[in-house]
Amino acid sequence: MAFVKGDNRINKAGRPVGALNRSTEQMKLTLARAANKTLDTISEDLEKIRKDNPEKAIQLALQLMEYVMPKLSRTEMKAEINQKIQQISVNVNRTGSKDEFRD
């Protein structure tokens, strides 16, 4: 049916802001299901990787932790030091023979 100006059946407001179309909604649902299946077996998978390649398992575990534990943000510290460092002198005296310093 062609567009007819003034037709009462037309949604003049359009799609609401943030509303997903069907294909986007289907894709998100498919990805969510795949992620849930992966999460169910992730500890077993990491254990298998750890047996073959412990370094890779640690790298993967650290990467996964970024999604669980928030990273600490940088903090800027401002302070004024009102004390002066006094001169420090160190005297090194070697006494004895060279054989005393060997183990």
PyRosetta script that sets phi, psi and omega in degrees:
from pyrosetta import init, pose_from_sequence

init()
pose = pose_from_sequence("MAFVKGDNRINKAGRPVGALNRSTEQMKLTLARAANKTLDTISEDLEKIRKDNPEKAIQLALQLMEYVMPKLSRTEMKAEINQKIQQISVNVNRTGSKDEFRD")
pose.set_psi(1, 130.6)
pose.set_omega(1, -179.0)
pose.set_phi(2, -76.3)
pose.set_psi(2, 158.3)
pose.set_omega(2, 178.4)
pose.set_phi(3, -69.5)
pose.set_psi(3, 129.8)
pose.set_omega(3, 178.0)
pose.set_phi(4, -119.6)
pose.set_psi(4, 123.5)
pose.set_omega(4, -178.3)
pose.set_phi(5, -64.4)
pose.set_psi(5, 133.6)
pose.set_omega(5, 178.4)
pose.set_phi(6, 86.5)
pose.set_psi(6, 4.9)
pose.set_omega(6, 179.2)
pose.set_phi(7, -65.8)
pose.set_psi(7, 130.0)
pose.set_omega(7, -177.7)
pose.set_phi(8, -72.9)
pose.set_psi(8, -16.6)
pose.set_omega(8, -177.9)
pose.set_phi(9, -82.3)
pose.set_psi(9, -7.1)
pose.set_omega(9, -177.8)
pose.set_phi(10, -79.2)
pose.set_psi(10, 132.8)
pose.set_omega(10, 176.4)
pose.set_phi(11, -80.6)
pose.set_psi(11, 101.5)
pose.set_omega(11, -175.5)
pose.set_phi(12, -75.0)
pose.set_psi(12, -20.8)
pose.set_omega(12, 179.3)
pose.set_phi(13, -77.2)
pose.set_psi(13, -22.2)
pose.set_omega(13, -178.7)
pose.set_phi(14, 76.9)
pose.set_psi(14, -169.7)
pose.set_omega(14, 178.8)
pose.set_phi(15, -74.3)
pose.set_psi(15, 136.5)
pose.set_omega(15, 178.9)
pose.set_phi(16, -63.0)
pose.set_psi(16, 151.1)
pose.set_omega(16, 179.5)
pose.set_phi(17, -61.1)
pose.set_psi(17, 130.4)
pose.set_omega(17, 178.6)
pose.set_phi(18, 87.2)
pose.set_psi(18, -5.2)
pose.set_omega(18, 179.3)
pose.set_phi(19, -72.2)
pose.set_psi(19, 139.1)
pose.set_omega(19, -178.4)
pose.set_phi(20, -92.7)
pose.set_psi(20, 145.5)
pose.set_omega(20, 172.2)
pose.set_phi(21, -80.4)
pose.set_psi(21, 169.6)
pose.set_omega(21, -173.4)
pose.set_phi(22, -61.6)
pose.set_psi(22, -41.3)
pose.set_omega(22, -177.3)
pose.set_phi(23, -66.7)
pose.set_psi(23, -38.9)
pose.set_omega(23, 177.8)
pose.set_phi(24, -66.2)
pose.set_psi(24, -41.1)
pose.set_omega(24, 179.6)
pose.set_phi(25, -64.0)
pose.set_psi(25, -41.3)
pose.set_omega(25, 178.2)
pose.set_phi(26, -64.3)
pose.set_psi(26, -41.7)
pose.set_omega(26, -179.3)
pose.set_phi(27, -64.6)
pose.set_psi(27, -43.9)
pose.set_omega(27, 179.0)
pose.set_phi(28, -63.4)
pose.set_psi(28, -39.4)
pose.set_omega(28, 178.2)
pose.set_phi(29, -64.9)
pose.set_psi(29, -42.3)
pose.set_omega(29, 178.6)
pose.set_phi(30, -63.2)
pose.set_psi(30, -44.0)
pose.set_omega(30, 179.1)
pose.set_phi(31, -66.1)
pose.set_psi(31, -37.7)
pose.set_omega(31, 178.0)
pose.set_phi(32, -64.3)
pose.set_psi(32, -41.2)
pose.set_omega(32, 178.1)
pose.set_phi(33, -64.4)
pose.set_psi(33, -42.9)
pose.set_omega(33, 179.1)
pose.set_phi(34, -63.7)
pose.set_psi(34, -40.6)
pose.set_omega(34, 179.1)
pose.set_phi(35, -64.5)
pose.set_psi(35, -39.9)
pose.set_omega(35, 178.9)
pose.set_phi(36, -63.5)
pose.set_psi(36, -40.4)
pose.set_omega(36, 177.6)
pose.set_phi(37, -63.9)
pose.set_psi(37, -40.0)
pose.set_omega(37, 179.8)
pose.set_phi(38, -66.4)
pose.set_psi(38, -41.7)
pose.set_omega(38, -179.1)
pose.set_phi(39, -64.9)
pose.set_psi(39, -30.0)
pose.set_omega(39, 179.4)
pose.set_phi(40, -65.0)
pose.set_psi(40, -31.5)
pose.set_omega(40, -174.6)
pose.set_phi(41, -114.2)
pose.set_psi(41, 10.5)
pose.set_omega(41, -172.4)
pose.set_phi(42, -64.7)
pose.set_psi(42, -38.5)
pose.set_omega(42, -179.9)
pose.set_phi(43, -67.4)
pose.set_psi(43, -38.7)
pose.set_omega(43, 177.3)
pose.set_phi(44, -65.8)
pose.set_psi(44, -40.6)
pose.set_omega(44, 179.7)
pose.set_phi(45, -64.8)
pose.set_psi(45, -42.2)
pose.set_omega(45, 177.9)
pose.set_phi(46, -63.7)
pose.set_psi(46, -37.0)
pose.set_omega(46, 178.6)
pose.set_phi(47, -64.4)
pose.set_psi(47, -40.5)
pose.set_omega(47, 177.2)
pose.set_phi(48, -64.1)
pose.set_psi(48, -42.6)
pose.set_omega(48, 179.3)
pose.set_phi(49, -65.9)
pose.set_psi(49, -38.4)
pose.set_omega(49, -179.4)
pose.set_phi(50, -61.4)
pose.set_psi(50, -36.7)
pose.set_omega(50, 179.4)
pose.set_phi(51, -66.9)
pose.set_psi(51, -39.4)
pose.set_omega(51, -178.6)
pose.set_phi(52, -84.2)
pose.set_psi(52, -40.9)
pose.set_omega(52, -174.5)
pose.set_phi(53, -146.3)
pose.set_psi(53, 88.5)
pose.set_omega(53, -175.8)
pose.set_phi(54, -60.7)
pose.set_psi(54, -35.9)
pose.set_omega(54, -179.9)
pose.set_phi(55, -63.1)
pose.set_psi(55, -43.5)
pose.set_omega(55, 179.7)
pose.set_phi(56, -64.3)
pose.set_psi(56, -38.5)
pose.set_omega(56, 179.2)
pose.set_phi(57, -63.7)
pose.set_psi(57, -40.0)
pose.set_omega(57, 178.7)
pose.set_phi(58, -67.0)
pose.set_psi(58, -42.5)
pose.set_omega(58, 178.1)
pose.set_phi(59, -59.0)
pose.set_psi(59, -45.4)
pose.set_omega(59, 179.8)
pose.set_phi(60, -64.8)
pose.set_psi(60, -41.2)
pose.set_omega(60, 179.8)
pose.set_phi(61, -63.6)
pose.set_psi(61, -41.1)
pose.set_omega(61, 178.2)
pose.set_phi(62, -65.4)
pose.set_psi(62, -38.5)
pose.set_omega(62, 177.6)
pose.set_phi(63, -65.6)
pose.set_psi(63, -38.1)
pose.set_omega(63, 178.9)
pose.set_phi(64, -69.3)
pose.set_psi(64, -32.2)
pose.set_omega(64, -179.8)
pose.set_phi(65, -63.6)
pose.set_psi(65, -26.7)
pose.set_omega(65, 179.4)
pose.set_phi(66, -61.8)
pose.set_psi(66, -25.3)
pose.set_omega(66, 179.9)
pose.set_phi(67, -88.8)
pose.set_psi(67, -13.7)
pose.set_omega(67, -178.1)
pose.set_phi(68, -102.0)
pose.set_psi(68, -47.1)
pose.set_omega(68, -178.3)
pose.set_phi(69, -103.8)
pose.set_psi(69, 128.0)
pose.set_omega(69, 180.0)
pose.set_phi(70, -69.8)
pose.set_psi(70, 146.5)
pose.set_omega(70, 177.3)
pose.set_phi(71, -75.9)
pose.set_psi(71, 144.3)
pose.set_omega(71, 177.4)
pose.set_phi(72, -77.0)
pose.set_psi(72, 133.2)
pose.set_omega(72, 179.3)
pose.set_phi(73, -81.2)
pose.set_psi(73, 157.2)
pose.set_omega(73, 179.0)
pose.set_phi(74, -70.0)
pose.set_psi(74, 139.9)
pose.set_omega(74, 177.0)
pose.set_phi(75, -118.4)
pose.set_psi(75, 142.0)
pose.set_omega(75, -179.8)
pose.set_phi(76, -102.8)
pose.set_psi(76, 127.7)
pose.set_omega(76, 179.4)
pose.set_phi(77, -108.7)
pose.set_psi(77, 130.7)
pose.set_omega(77, 176.7)
pose.set_phi(78, -120.7)
pose.set_psi(78, 126.8)
pose.set_omega(78, 179.4)
pose.set_phi(79, -150.8)
pose.set_psi(79, 153.2)
pose.set_omega(79, 175.2)
pose.set_phi(80, -114.0)
pose.set_psi(80, 134.1)
pose.set_omega(80, 178.5)
pose.set_phi(81, -104.5)
pose.set_psi(81, 119.0)
pose.set_omega(81, -177.4)
pose.set_phi(82, -99.4)
pose.set_psi(82, -1.6)
pose.set_omega(82, -178.9)
pose.set_phi(83, -100.3)
pose.set_psi(83, 144.9)
pose.set_omega(83, 176.6)
pose.set_phi(84, -99.2)
pose.set_psi(84, 143.0)
pose.set_omega(84, 177.9)
pose.set_phi(85, -81.3)
pose.set_psi(85, 126.2)
pose.set_omega(85, 178.5)
pose.set_phi(86, -80.1)
pose.set_psi(86, 160.2)
pose.set_omega(86, -178.5)
pose.set_phi(87, -66.0)
pose.set_psi(87, 133.8)
pose.set_omega(87, 178.2)
pose.set_phi(88, -115.3)
pose.set_psi(88, 128.8)
pose.set_omega(88, 177.9)
pose.set_phi(89, -120.6)
pose.set_psi(89, 140.4)
pose.set_omega(89, -180.0)
pose.set_phi(90, -124.4)
pose.set_psi(90, 124.8)
pose.set_omega(90, 177.5)
pose.set_phi(91, -108.3)
pose.set_psi(91, 126.6)
pose.set_omega(91, 178.7)
pose.set_phi(92, -112.4)
pose.set_psi(92, 117.8)
pose.set_omega(92, 178.6)
pose.set_phi(93, -114.3)
pose.set_psi(93, 127.0)
pose.set_omega(93, 176.8)
pose.set_phi(94, -101.7)
pose.set_psi(94, 120.7)
pose.set_omega(94, 175.8)
pose.set_phi(95, -125.8)
pose.set_psi(95, 149.4)
pose.set_omega(95, 178.5)
pose.set_phi(96, 100.7)
pose.set_psi(96, -176.4)
pose.set_omega(96, -177.5)
pose.set_phi(97, -92.9)
pose.set_psi(97, 168.7)
pose.set_omega(97, 179.7)
pose.set_phi(98, -65.7)
pose.set_psi(98, -27.8)
pose.set_omega(98, -177.6)
pose.set_phi(99, -67.7)
pose.set_psi(99, -22.5)
pose.set_omega(99, -179.7)
pose.set_phi(100, -70.5)
pose.set_psi(100, -25.6)
pose.set_omega(100, -176.8)
pose.set_phi(101, -87.6)
pose.set_psi(101, -8.0)
pose.set_omega(101, -179.5)
pose.set_phi(102, -93.8)
pose.set_psi(102, 143.7)
pose.set_omega(102, 176.6)
pose.set_phi(103, -109.7)
pose.dump_pdb("model.pdb")
